Amino acid sequence: MKMSERAINAPQGVNARRVEATIMEKMPADTWLTVTQTSRLIRAEESRTRARLNRLVREGKIERKRDRGNQREVYLFRKPS
């Protein structure tokens, strides 16, 4: 059995999966959102939201692109339809 196939019962892992599920549930399809917009949407801390979004990108559940914001480069995320 691989490590990724085992159940993760650690409180941090359980909370992280819950945040990811909330992101997938509340994120509108085909709408590009910044990390700040996503964290406000799910009412979570921004630094943790960024980590969860990056994990969802690695798993292929959402897309990420880099764009020019008002002051600097920003990453935008969206859930494909």
Summary of the structure (lengths in Angstrom):
residues: 81
radius of gyration: 13.5
end to end distance: 33.1
largest distance: 47.6
contacts: 197
relative contact order: 0.19
helix: 49%
strand: 19%
